[in-house]
Amino acid sequence: MKNFFLLVLMVLLSSVAFAQPSYAPFSVSIEPMTIADAPGIHSFTWAKSSDGKWLIIGGRLDGLHRRQPWAAFQAIHNNTFATVLDPVTQETWSKSLQELPAPIFEQLQSTNQNFIQVGNKLITTGGYGYSATVDDHITYPDITVIDVDEFVAAVVDNQSVIDYVRQVEDTTMAITGGQMGYKDGVYYLAGGQEFIGRYNPMGPNNEPGFYQKYSGQVRKFELDFSGVAPIITHLEPYTDNVVLPRRDYNMSPQVFENGEYGFTIFSGVFKQPDNTPFFDIVNVKDDTFEVVPNFTQLLSQYHSAKIPMFDSINNTMHTIFFGGIAQYYYDDAGNIVNDDKVPFVKTISRVTRLNDGTYEEVKLDIEMPALVGAGAEFIPVDNYFSEEIIDFNALPENSKTLVGYIYGGIQSTDLNIFFINGGTQSFASNTIFKVYIDNTVVGLKELKSNGLFDLQLTPNPINTGGINVKFYNPTKAKVSIELMDMTGKKLADLHNATLGAGSFTRHFAVTNLAAGQYLVRISNGLYSQAKVLVKR
């Protein structure tokens, strides 16, 4: 333990001399709590009333969906109630939604709706589930608007909610597993898919067949609430059939290095034709979208609770991810592990946009207490938020501050359960975690996936020739650098020698690589990190 703290101190002291990657001047902690009648739920829709109560709609009451078509996404596990939770008094109220007209009721009990709250309006679109009207599983072609304060009050008082819900059908809203954003009167419906029929892992041409189409778009529209039903004005979408066909991911508000407000699409599934997760991230702006160059997000691929936080003094934008599902995670020895089965993980990580517009990914020194987080949501307290983003500089100085709560999500009994899932290997969690930001921290124990070593690969991608591997070694140690394929199989030893503390650059010829993705892994016997290398 003494040697560990000595190492941390050496890293901090040497940061002045050796261009270390930035570290965030805060730590994150979580504290579990329970509300007696809170349902176990995941992949749901939520909003918050002006007096701080949570409105929970839709989602599923079971765990990870099963592989057998007859058992997957059974209607019996749909959430057909509206639930109101008060995190302060820890009271719960619920009301069946079956009083609503069938089109509204069916959509509101679906899973993975795309939603956003703007003022007192909860806007939700799409969602997937069994429709009794159609007698099939569908993605709902509807947009529904809820007056949040009035709806919440009606649930608490056990009154009808029918006057506080409006819906209009629109086939462009038939999306599930996408994300929504809002800026200056414009709504952004990003990614996701339309899925009709029973889930079948054997594919659409095996009985029972299904229809599946990824959006491949960021759909933009405006809404007019002045009439009986919302009126939609469609704007020109962004379309890209390589970058944007992803689903079940995280999108979060973003402040870019020039001060512009927009959104970032983080990771997601599944990239074709390999059926693997996405590792790149995409910035969405007023009139364009762009893949962030030279960055890979390894530690979070699936929808989970996330916190966006902006530090205006240092012009850095942090997004923190809690648990979920990822292809990479760190083992107890600090080694990065590649599991192409894409397991459940405990990882809490952050992706930071630095003041020069580059990005780094970091594993925090805490984890979720269990394999929980996929399909969970972060619900903030209001005190320190602006435009859905924590204002880091508004937090009380030298304090540990409650910024919100994580609710729900799938909790798994093991890393990989998909191929053995009989319905008992996971469940919908009802645990609530208080989330604190502590800005009293002097130095943090973080494993940076783009480097405790400040690992940099240039050029990346490569076409011909070799690569320059730049890294920082925090203390005298034997340093190994390996080239691996994406399964973790070692292809070549690039470097294996003792180095002192300092910054280094090594050039390696890798001319015989086939086009594809590879890992460059660096280790000093104590820590190990890896970065994806792309060969074109």
ZAMARLO-206458 format. One line per field, with one value per residue (C-alpha): x, y, z; residue number from 1; residue in three letters. Coordinates in Angstrom, 1 decimal, padded with zeros to 4 digits. Last residue first. Layout:
BEGIN
east	[X, ...]
north	[Y, ...]
up	[Z, ...]
resi	[NUM, ...]
resn	[Ala, ...]
//
This chain:
BEGIN
east	[-007.0, -005.4, -007.0, -005.2, -007.3, -005.7, -004.6, -003.7, -001.7, -000.8, 001.6, 004.0, 004.8, 002.2, 001.4, -001.2, -001.6, -004.9, -006.0, -008.8, -009.0, -007.1, -004.5, -001.2, 002.1, 003.5, 003.7, 007.0, 007.4, 008.6, 009.1, 008.5, 009.2, 008.2, 009.8, 010.5, 013.2, 012.9, 013.5, 012.9, 010.3, 009.0, 007.0, 006.1, 003.9, 000.5, -000.8, -004.4, -006.7, -009.8, -009.3, -005.9, -002.8, 000.3, 002.4, 004.4, 006.3, 007.9, 010.2, 010.1, 011.5, 008.5, 005.6, 006.4, 004.8, 003.9, 004.2, 003.9, 004.8, 003.3, 004.7, 004.4, 001.2, -002.4, -002.6, -005.6, -004.1, -000.8, 000.3, -000.6, -000.8, -000.6, -000.7, 000.9, -001.9, -003.1, -005.8, -007.7, -006.8, -006.7, -007.6, -006.4, -007.1, -005.2, -006.2, -009.9, -012.1, -014.4, -016.6, -019.5, -022.1, -024.6, -027.4, -028.0, -031.5, -032.0, -035.2, -033.2, -034.8, -033.6, -030.8, -029.9, -033.5, -035.0, -033.5, -030.4, -027.6, -026.5, -027.0, -025.5, -022.1, -020.6, -022.6, -025.6, -026.9, -028.8, -030.7, -031.4, -033.3, -032.5, -029.4, -029.8, -028.8, -026.1, -025.5, -022.5, -019.2, -017.6, -014.4, -016.3, -020.0, -020.9, -021.5, -018.1, -019.1, -022.3, -024.0, -025.5, -029.2, -029.3, -028.2, -027.9, -026.6, -029.7, -032.0, -031.4, -030.7, -032.3, -029.7, -031.3, -030.7, -031.0, -027.7, -026.5, -025.9, -023.2, -022.8, -021.4, -020.8, -017.2, -014.8, -011.3, -012.6, -011.8, -010.8, -011.5, -009.8, -010.9, -009.3, -010.9, -008.0, -009.8, -010.3, -013.5, -013.6, -015.0, -015.7, -015.8, -017.7, -017.1, -019.3, -019.6, -022.2, -020.5, -019.7, -019.2, -016.1, -014.4, -011.3, -009.7, -007.7, -005.2, -005.5, -004.9, -008.5, -009.6, -010.3, -013.2, -013.6, -016.6, -019.0, -022.4, -023.9, -022.0, -022.2, -021.0, -019.6, -019.5, -016.9, -016.6, -013.4, -013.1, -010.8, -012.9, -016.1, -016.1, -019.0, -020.7, -022.7, -023.9, -024.7, -027.0, -026.7, -027.3, -024.6, -021.0, -019.1, -015.4, -013.8, -014.5, -012.1, -010.6, -008.4, -011.0, -014.4, -017.0, -018.8, -022.4, -023.7, -026.0, -026.7, -024.2, -024.0, -020.7, -020.1, -018.2, -016.2, -016.1, -019.2, -020.1, -019.7, -022.1, -019.2, -021.1, -022.1, -021.7, -024.2, -024.4, -023.6, -020.6, -021.4, -023.4, -022.4, -024.8, -024.8, -023.9, -021.1, -018.5, -015.6, -014.3, -017.7, -020.4, -022.1, -025.5, -025.5, -026.3, -025.9, -026.4, -029.2, -028.9, -026.5, -027.0, -025.4, -021.8, -022.1, -025.5, -025.2, -028.2, -028.7, -032.3, -033.9, -036.6, -040.1, -042.8, -044.9, -048.2, -049.1, -052.8, -055.5, -053.8, -051.2, -048.5, -046.4, -043.4, -040.2, -038.3, -034.9, -034.1, -030.5, -030.3, -029.1, -032.6, -031.8, -034.3, -035.5, -038.5, -039.0, -039.2, -040.7, -039.3, -035.9, -035.4, -035.1, -032.1, -031.3, -031.3, -035.1, -037.0, -040.6, -042.1, -041.5, -038.3, -037.6, -034.2, -032.3, -030.2, -030.9, -034.2, -033.2, -035.9, -035.5, -036.9, -033.5, -031.9, -033.4, -032.0, -033.5, -032.0, -032.6, -033.4, -036.8, -037.9, -041.3, -041.3, -040.9, -044.3, -046.2, -049.3, -050.3, -050.7, -051.9, -051.8, -052.9, -056.7, -056.5, -054.7, -057.8, -057.5, -055.6, -054.4, -050.8, -051.4, -053.4, -050.7, -048.0, -050.1, -050.7, -047.0, -045.8, -048.1, -047.5, -046.8, -046.9, -045.3, -046.4, -045.3, -044.9, -042.2, -044.2, -044.7, -047.8, -051.5, -052.0, -054.4, -052.9, -049.5, -046.5, -043.5, -041.0, -040.8, -041.6, -041.7, -041.8, -042.1, -042.5, -043.7, -043.4, -040.1, -038.6, -038.4, -036.9, -037.8, -037.0, -038.9, -036.8, -039.7, -043.5, -046.2, -046.7, -047.1, -049.9, -051.8, -051.7, -053.0, -055.5, -057.1, -056.1, -057.9, -055.3, -052.6, -052.8, -051.8, -048.9, -047.8, -044.5, -043.1, -039.4, -040.0, -036.9, -036.8, -040.5, -041.6, -044.5, -045.3, -047.4, -048.5, -048.5, -044.8, -044.4, -043.5, -046.7, -046.2, -043.3, -040.2, -038.5, -040.0, -041.7, -038.6, -036.2, -033.1, -034.4, -034.5, -032.3, -034.2, -038.0, -040.1, -039.7, -039.9, -042.9, -043.5, -041.8, -042.6, -040.2, -041.2, -039.1, -041.7, -041.6, -042.3, -039.6, -039.7, -038.9, -039.1, -038.0, -035.3, -035.2, -037.5, -037.7, -040.6, -040.3, -042.6, -040.1, -037.8, -034.3, -030.9, -027.5, -024.6, -022.4, -019.2, -017.5, -014.2, -013.3, -010.5, -010.5, -007.2, -005.5, -003.1, 000.5, 002.6, 005.9, 007.6, 004.6, 002.9, 006.0, 004.7, 001.3, 002.8, 005.4, 002.6, 000.6, 003.6, 004.4, 000.7, 001.1, 004.4, 002.9, 000.0]
north	[000.6, -000.4, 000.8, 000.7, 000.4, 001.4, -000.7, -000.2, -002.2, -001.3, -002.8, -004.9, -001.9, -002.7, -001.4, -002.9, -001.9, -003.5, -004.2, -003.2, -004.1, -004.1, -006.9, -006.1, -006.7, -003.2, -003.0, -001.2, 000.2, 003.6, 004.3, 007.6, 008.1, 010.3, 009.9, 007.5, 005.0, 002.2, -001.6, -003.4, -005.3, -003.6, -004.6, -008.2, -009.4, -011.0, -011.6, -012.8, -010.4, -011.1, -007.8, -008.8, -008.0, -005.9, -005.8, -003.2, -004.2, -001.9, -003.1, -000.4, 002.9, 005.1, 007.0, 005.8, 008.2, 007.0, 007.7, 004.8, 005.9, 003.7, 002.0, 002.1, 001.8, 002.8, 003.7, 004.9, 006.2, 008.0, 008.2, 006.1, 007.8, 006.2, 008.8, 006.1, 006.3, 006.1, 006.0, 003.6, 005.8, 004.0, 006.4, 006.8, 010.5, 013.4, 016.4, 015.5, 018.1, 018.3, 015.3, 014.6, 012.4, 009.9, 008.4, 004.9, 003.4, -000.3, -001.5, -003.9, -005.8, -009.3, -011.6, -015.3, -016.4, -016.0, -019.1, -017.2, -019.6, -018.0, -014.5, -015.0, -013.5, -011.5, -013.2, -012.8, -009.9, -006.8, -005.0, -001.3, 000.7, 004.1, 006.2, 009.3, 013.0, 015.6, 015.1, 017.2, 016.3, 019.7, 021.6, 024.4, 024.1, 023.1, 026.0, 025.4, 021.9, 023.1, 019.8, 019.5, 019.0, 022.6, 023.9, 021.8, 022.6, 022.7, 020.5, 017.1, 014.7, 011.4, 009.0, 006.1, 002.3, 000.2, -001.6, -000.6, -003.7, -006.3, -005.6, -003.0, -000.5, 000.3, 002.8, 004.0, 005.6, 004.1, 006.9, 007.8, 010.7, 013.2, 015.9, 019.3, 021.3, 022.0, 018.3, 016.4, 013.9, 010.3, 008.9, 005.4, 003.4, -000.3, -003.0, -004.9, -007.1, -008.9, -008.1, -011.7, -010.3, -010.2, -008.0, -007.5, -004.5, -005.4, -003.6, -006.8, -007.0, -007.2, -004.1, -004.1, -004.3, -005.4, -003.4, -003.7, -001.6, 000.0, 003.8, 006.2, 009.7, 012.4, 015.2, 018.4, 020.5, 024.2, 024.6, 027.3, 026.2, 022.7, 021.0, 017.8, 015.2, 012.2, 008.8, 005.9, 003.1, 002.3, 000.0, 000.3, 001.5, 000.8, 000.9, 004.3, 004.9, 008.2, 009.3, 011.4, 012.2, 011.3, 014.3, 015.6, 018.7, 021.7, 022.4, 019.9, 016.2, 014.8, 011.1, 008.5, 005.5, 002.1, 000.6, -002.8, -005.9, -007.5, -008.0, -006.7, -004.4, -002.5, -003.3, -001.7, 001.6, 003.9, 007.4, 009.8, 013.3, 016.3, 020.0, 023.3, 025.5, 026.8, 026.5, 023.4, 021.7, 021.6, 018.3, 016.9, 013.1, 010.2, 006.7, 003.5, 001.0, 001.5, 002.1, 002.8, 006.3, 005.8, 003.7, 004.4, 008.2, 010.5, 013.9, 014.8, 017.9, 019.2, 017.8, 020.0, 018.0, 019.2, 018.0, 017.0, 019.2, 022.3, 024.7, 022.1, 022.8, 020.6, 021.0, 018.2, 016.7, 013.0, 011.9, 009.1, 005.5, 004.4, 000.7, -001.6, -004.9, -007.0, -010.4, -014.1, -016.7, -018.7, -018.1, -015.5, -012.6, -014.0, -017.0, -014.7, -014.3, -011.4, -011.6, -009.3, -005.7, -003.8, -000.2, 000.9, 003.4, 006.4, 010.0, 011.8, 015.5, 018.0, 021.6, 024.6, 026.0, 022.6, 019.3, 015.7, 012.3, 008.8, 005.7, 002.2, 002.0, 004.0, 004.3, 008.2, 008.6, 006.7, 009.6, 009.0, 011.8, 011.6, 013.7, 013.0, 015.2, 014.9, 011.1, 011.0, 010.1, 010.6, 008.5, 011.6, 010.8, 009.6, 012.8, 015.0, 013.3, 013.8, 017.5, 018.2, 016.2, 017.3, 014.3, 014.3, 011.2, 010.6, 007.5, 004.9, 002.2, -000.5, -003.7, -007.1, -008.7, -009.0, -005.6, -004.3, -006.4, -004.7, -006.5, -004.2, -001.8, 002.0, 004.9, 008.5, 010.2, 013.9, 014.8, 018.4, 020.6, 022.2, 020.0, 016.3, 013.9, 010.5, 007.6, 004.5, 001.5, -000.6, -000.4, 000.3, 003.9, 002.8, 000.4, 002.8, 005.6, 003.5, 001.8, 004.9, 005.5, 003.7, 000.9, 003.1, 001.5, 003.8, 003.9, 005.9, 005.6, 007.5, 007.8, 011.3, 012.7, 010.4, 010.9, 008.2, 008.2, 005.1, 004.9, 001.3, -001.1, -002.1, -005.0, -008.3, -010.2, -008.9, -011.3, -009.7, -012.9, -016.2, -017.4, -016.2, -018.1, -016.0, -014.5, -010.7, -009.6, -009.1, -008.8, -005.7, -003.9, -000.3, 002.0, 005.0, 006.3, 009.8, 011.1, 013.7, 016.8, 019.5, 020.7, 017.2, 014.9, 012.7, 009.1, 006.5, 002.9, 000.5, -001.2, -001.9, -003.3, -001.5, 001.1, -000.1, 000.2, 002.9, 001.7, 003.4, 002.7, 005.2, 006.2, 008.1, 010.2, 012.0, 015.5, 017.6, 015.6, 014.4, 015.7, 013.5, 014.0, 016.4, 015.4, 018.0, 019.3, 015.9, 014.5, 015.4, 013.8, 010.6, 010.4, 010.8, 008.0, 005.7, 006.6, 005.8, 002.4, 001.7, 002.4, 000.0]
up	[-043.6, -040.4, -037.2, -033.9, -030.7, -027.4, -024.5, -020.8, -018.3, -014.8, -012.3, -014.5, -016.7, -019.4, -022.9, -025.2, -028.9, -030.0, -033.6, -035.9, -039.6, -042.9, -043.0, -041.2, -043.0, -042.7, -038.9, -038.6, -035.1, -034.0, -030.3, -028.5, -024.8, -021.9, -018.5, -015.6, -016.4, -018.9, -018.6, -021.9, -023.9, -027.1, -030.1, -029.1, -031.9, -032.7, -029.2, -029.1, -027.2, -029.3, -031.1, -032.4, -030.4, -030.8, -027.6, -025.7, -022.6, -020.1, -017.3, -014.6, -013.5, -012.7, -014.4, -017.9, -020.4, -023.9, -027.6, -030.1, -033.6, -036.2, -039.3, -043.1, -045.1, -044.4, -040.7, -038.7, -036.5, -037.3, -034.6, -031.6, -028.2, -024.7, -022.0, -019.8, -017.3, -020.8, -023.3, -021.1, -018.1, -014.8, -012.1, -008.5, -008.0, -006.6, -004.4, -003.9, -002.2, -005.2, -004.2, -006.5, -005.0, -006.4, -004.4, -005.6, -005.9, -005.9, -007.7, -010.0, -012.9, -012.8, -014.0, -014.2, -013.5, -016.9, -018.6, -019.8, -020.7, -023.9, -022.7, -019.2, -019.5, -016.6, -013.9, -011.6, -013.6, -012.5, -015.2, -014.5, -011.9, -010.5, -010.2, -008.1, -008.2, -007.5, -003.8, -003.0, -001.2, -000.5, -001.0, -002.9, -003.2, -006.8, -009.2, -010.9, -011.9, -013.7, -014.1, -017.5, -018.4, -019.9, -016.5, -013.4, -009.9, -007.7, -009.7, -008.3, -011.1, -012.2, -013.7, -015.5, -015.7, -018.8, -018.1, -014.7, -012.5, -012.3, -008.5, -006.2, -009.1, -009.2, -007.7, -008.8, -012.0, -015.4, -017.7, -021.3, -023.0, -025.7, -027.8, -028.4, -027.0, -023.7, -023.0, -023.7, -021.0, -021.0, -017.6, -016.2, -013.6, -014.4, -012.8, -016.1, -017.9, -020.8, -024.4, -025.7, -027.3, -023.9, -024.0, -020.6, -019.4, -016.7, -013.3, -011.3, -010.3, -013.9, -016.0, -018.5, -022.3, -024.4, -022.4, -020.7, -017.9, -015.0, -014.4, -017.0, -016.4, -019.0, -018.4, -020.4, -019.9, -020.4, -017.4, -015.8, -017.5, -016.0, -017.6, -016.2, -018.1, -015.9, -017.2, -016.3, -018.8, -022.4, -023.8, -025.0, -021.9, -021.3, -024.7, -026.1, -028.9, -030.0, -032.8, -034.6, -033.1, -035.7, -037.0, -037.2, -038.9, -038.9, -035.2, -033.8, -033.2, -032.0, -032.7, -030.7, -031.9, -030.3, -031.9, -030.6, -032.8, -035.3, -037.7, -040.8, -039.3, -036.1, -033.3, -030.8, -029.0, -028.5, -027.2, -029.3, -028.2, -028.2, -028.8, -027.1, -028.7, -026.2, -028.7, -026.9, -027.2, -024.5, -024.8, -023.9, -023.7, -026.0, -024.5, -026.6, -027.2, -030.9, -033.8, -037.5, -037.4, -038.5, -041.6, -043.1, -042.6, -042.6, -040.9, -041.1, -042.8, -040.6, -039.8, -038.4, -035.9, -034.5, -031.0, -030.6, -029.2, -030.5, -029.1, -028.5, -031.6, -032.0, -034.1, -035.8, -036.4, -037.3, -036.6, -039.1, -039.7, -038.6, -038.3, -039.9, -038.5, -039.6, -038.0, -038.7, -036.4, -038.0, -039.5, -042.1, -039.6, -037.7, -035.5, -032.4, -032.8, -031.3, -032.2, -034.7, -035.8, -035.1, -036.1, -035.0, -032.9, -034.1, -033.0, -032.5, -032.2, -031.1, -032.2, -030.2, -029.3, -028.4, -027.5, -027.4, -027.9, -027.9, -029.9, -028.6, -030.3, -033.4, -035.1, -034.8, -038.5, -038.8, -037.2, -035.0, -032.7, -028.9, -026.0, -022.3, -019.4, -019.7, -019.4, -016.0, -014.0, -010.2, -007.7, -005.8, -006.3, -009.9, -010.7, -009.2, -011.3, -014.5, -013.7, -013.0, -016.1, -018.9, -021.1, -024.8, -027.0, -030.3, -032.2, -034.7, -032.0, -032.7, -032.9, -031.2, -032.7, -032.1, -033.9, -031.2, -028.5, -029.2, -027.7, -027.2, -028.6, -028.1, -030.4, -029.1, -025.7, -025.0, -021.3, -021.1, -018.0, -019.1, -021.8, -020.7, -023.2, -024.6, -026.9, -025.8, -024.8, -023.6, -024.2, -021.6, -022.8, -026.4, -025.6, -023.3, -025.9, -028.8, -026.6, -025.1, -021.5, -018.6, -018.8, -017.4, -013.9, -011.1, -008.7, -005.7, -003.7, -000.7, 000.1, 001.7, -000.1, -003.2, -003.9, -006.4, -008.8, -010.8, -014.0, -014.5, -017.4, -017.1, -019.5, -017.9, -018.9, -022.4, -023.0, -024.4, -025.3, -024.2, -027.4, -029.4, -027.3, -026.5, -023.2, -022.5, -019.7, -016.5, -015.8, -015.0, -018.3, -019.4, -019.5, -017.3, -014.1, -012.9, -010.3, -007.6, -007.2, -006.7, -010.3, -011.5, -012.8, -016.0, -016.7, -019.4, -018.8, -020.0, -016.6, -013.6, -010.1, -008.7, -005.8, -003.0, 000.0, -001.3, -000.9, -000.6, -002.0, -001.7, -004.7, -004.9, -007.6, -007.3, -008.4, -009.9, -013.1, -014.3, -017.5, -019.4, -018.4, -020.3, -018.5, -016.3, -014.5, -014.3, -012.5, -009.0, -009.6, -011.0, -008.2, -005.6, -007.1, -007.1, -003.5, -002.7, -004.3, -002.6, 000.9, 000.0]
resi	[536, 535, 534, 533, 532, 531, 530, 529, 528, 527, 526, 525, 524, 523, 522, 521, 520, 519, 518, 517, 516, 515, 514, 513, 512, 511, 510, 509, 508, 507, 506, 505, 504, 503, 502, 501, 500, 499, 498, 497, 496, 495, 494, 493, 492, 491, 490, 489, 488, 487, 486, 485, 484, 483, 482, 481, 480, 479, 478, 477, 476, 475, 474, 473, 472, 471, 470, 469, 468, 467, 466, 465, 464, 463, 462, 461, 460, 459, 458, 457, 456, 455, 454, 453, 452, 451, 450, 449, 448, 447, 446, 445, 444, 443, 442, 441, 440, 439, 438, 437, 436, 435, 434, 433, 432, 431, 430, 429, 428, 427, 426, 425, 424, 423, 422, 421, 420, 419, 418, 417, 416, 415, 414, 413, 412, 411, 410, 409, 408, 407, 406, 405, 404, 403, 402, 401, 400, 399, 398, 397, 396, 395, 394, 393, 392, 391, 390, 389, 388, 387, 386, 385, 384, 383, 382, 381, 380, 379, 378, 377, 376, 375, 374, 373, 372, 371, 370, 369, 368, 367, 366, 365, 364, 363, 362, 361, 360, 359, 358, 357, 356, 355, 354, 353, 352, 351, 350, 349, 348, 347, 346, 345, 344, 343, 342, 341, 340, 339, 338, 337, 336, 335, 334, 333, 332, 331, 330, 329, 328, 327, 326, 325, 324, 323, 322, 321, 320, 319, 318, 317, 316, 315, 314, 313, 312, 311, 310, 309, 308, 307, 306, 305, 304, 303, 302, 301, 300, 299, 298, 297, 296, 295, 294, 293, 292, 291, 290, 289, 288, 287, 286, 285, 284, 283, 282, 281, 280, 279, 278, 277, 276, 275, 274, 273, 272, 271, 270, 269, 268, 267, 266, 265, 264, 263, 262, 261, 260, 259, 258, 257, 256, 255, 254, 253, 252, 251, 250, 249, 248, 247, 246, 245, 244, 243, 242, 241, 240, 239, 238, 237, 236, 235, 234, 233, 232, 231, 230, 229, 228, 227, 226, 225, 224, 223, 222, 221, 220, 219, 218, 217, 216, 215, 214, 213, 212, 211, 210, 209, 208, 207, 206, 205, 204, 203, 202, 201, 200, 199, 198, 197, 196, 195, 194, 193, 192, 191, 190, 189, 188, 187, 186, 185, 184, 183, 182, 181, 180, 179, 178, 177, 176, 175, 174, 173, 172, 171, 170, 169, 168, 167, 166, 165, 164, 163, 162, 161, 160, 159, 158, 157, 156, 155, 154, 153, 152, 151, 150, 149, 148, 147, 146, 145, 144, 143, 142, 141, 140, 139, 138, 137, 136, 135, 134, 133, 132, 131, 130, 129, 128, 127, 126, 125, 124, 123, 122, 121, 120, 119, 118, 117, 116, 115, 114, 113, 112, 111, 110, 109, 108, 107, 106, 105, 104, 103, 102, 101, 100, 99, 98, 97, 96, 95, 94, 93, 92, 91, 90, 89, 88, 87, 86, 85, 84, 83, 82, 81, 80, 79, 78, 77, 76, 75, 74, 73, 72, 71, 70, 69, 68, 67, 66, 65, 64, 63, 62, 61, 60, 59, 58, 57, 56, 55, 54, 53, 52, 51, 50, 49, 48, 47, 46, 45, 44, 43, 42, 41, 40, 39, 38, 37, 36, 35, 34, 33, 32, 31, 30, 29, 28, 27, 26, 25, 24, 23, 22, 21, 20, 19, 18, 17, 16, 15, 14, 13, 12, 11, 10, 9, 8, 7, 6, 5, 4, 3, 2, 1]
resn	[Arg, Lys, Val, Leu, Val, Lys, Ala, Gln, Ser, Tyr, Leu, Gly, Asn, Ser, Ile, Arg, Val, Leu, Tyr, Gln, Gly, Ala, Ala, Leu, Asn, Thr, Val, Ala, Phe, His, Arg, Thr, Phe, Ser, Gly, Ala, Gly, Leu, Thr, Ala, Asn, His, Leu, Asp, Ala, Leu, Lys, Lys, Gly, Thr, Met, Asp, Met, Leu, Glu, Ile, Ser, Val, Lys, Ala, Lys, Thr, Pro, Asn, Tyr, Phe, Lys, Val, Asn, Ile, Gly, Gly, Thr, Asn, Ile, Pro, Asn, Pro, Thr, Leu, Gln, Leu, Asp, Phe, Leu, Gly, Asn, Ser, Lys, Leu, Glu, Lys, Leu, Gly, Val, Val, Thr, Asn, Asp, Ile, Tyr, Val, Lys, Phe, Ile, Thr, Asn, Ser, Ala, Phe, Ser, Gln, Thr, Gly, Gly, Asn, Ile, Phe, Phe, Ile, Asn, Leu, Asp, Thr, Ser, Gln, Ile, Gly, Gly, Tyr, Ile, Tyr, Gly, Val, Leu, Thr, Lys, Ser, Asn, Glu, Pro, Leu, Ala, Asn, Phe, Asp, Ile, Ile, Glu, Glu, Ser, Phe, Tyr, Asn, Asp, Val, Pro, Ile, Phe, Glu, Ala, Gly, Ala, Gly, Val, Leu, Ala, Pro, Met, Glu, Ile, Asp, Leu, Lys, Val, Glu, Glu, Tyr, Thr, Gly, Asp, Asn, Leu, Arg, Thr, Val, Arg, Ser, Ile, Thr, Lys, Val, Phe, Pro, Val, Lys, Asp, Asp, Asn, Val, Ile, Asn, Gly, Ala, Asp, Asp, Tyr, Tyr, Tyr, Gln, Ala, Ile, Gly, Gly, Phe, Phe, Ile, Thr, His, Met, Thr, Asn, Asn, Ile, Ser, Asp, Phe, Met, Pro, Ile, Lys, Ala, Ser, His, Tyr, Gln, Ser, Leu, Leu, Gln, Thr, Phe, Asn, Pro, Val, Val, Glu, Phe, Thr, Asp, Asp, Lys, Val, Asn, Val, Ile, Asp, Phe, Phe, Pro, Thr, Asn, Asp, Pro, Gln, Lys, Phe, Val, Gly, Ser, Phe, Ile, Thr, Phe, Gly, Tyr, Glu, Gly, Asn, Glu, Phe, Val, Gln, Pro, Ser, Met, Asn, Tyr, Asp, Arg, Arg, Pro, Leu, Val, Val, Asn, Asp, Thr, Tyr, Pro, Glu, Leu, His, Thr, Ile, Ile, Pro, Ala, Val, Gly, Ser, Phe, Asp, Leu, Glu, Phe, Lys, Arg, Val, Gln, Gly, Ser, Tyr, Lys, Gln, Tyr, Phe, Gly, Pro, Glu, Asn, Asn, Pro, Gly, Met, Pro, Asn, Tyr, Arg, Gly, Ile, Phe, Glu, Gln, Gly, Gly, Ala, Leu, Tyr, Tyr, Val, Gly, Asp, Lys, Tyr, Gly, Met, Gln, Gly, Gly, Thr, Ile, Ala, Met, Thr, Thr, Asp, Glu, Val, Gln, Arg, Val, Tyr, Asp, Ile, Val, Ser, Gln, Asn, Asp, Val, Val, Ala, Ala, Val, Phe, Glu, Asp, Val, Asp, Ile, Val, Thr, Ile, Asp, Pro, Tyr, Thr, Ile, His, Asp, Asp, Val, Thr, Ala, Ser, Tyr, Gly, Tyr, Gly, Gly, Thr, Thr, Ile, Leu, Lys, Asn, Gly, Val, Gln, Ile, Phe, Asn, Gln, Asn, Thr, Ser, Gln, Leu, Gln, Glu, Phe, Ile, Pro, Ala, Pro, Leu, Glu, Gln, Leu, Ser, Lys, Ser, Trp, Thr, Glu, Gln, Thr, Val, Pro, Asp, Leu, Val, Thr, Ala, Phe, Thr, Asn, Asn, His, Ile, Ala, Gln, Phe, Ala, Ala, Trp, Pro, Gln, Arg, Arg, His, Leu, Gly, Asp, Leu, Arg, Gly, Gly, Ile, Ile, Leu, Trp, Lys, Gly, Asp, Ser, Ser, Lys, Ala, Trp, Thr, Phe, Ser, His, Ile, Gly, Pro, Ala, Asp, Ala, Ile, Thr, Met, Pro, Glu, Ile, Ser, Val, Ser, Phe, Pro, Ala, Tyr, Ser, Pro, Gln, Ala, Phe, Ala, Val, Ser, Ser, Leu, Leu, Val, Met, Leu, Val, Leu, Leu, Phe, Phe, Asn, Lys, Met]
//
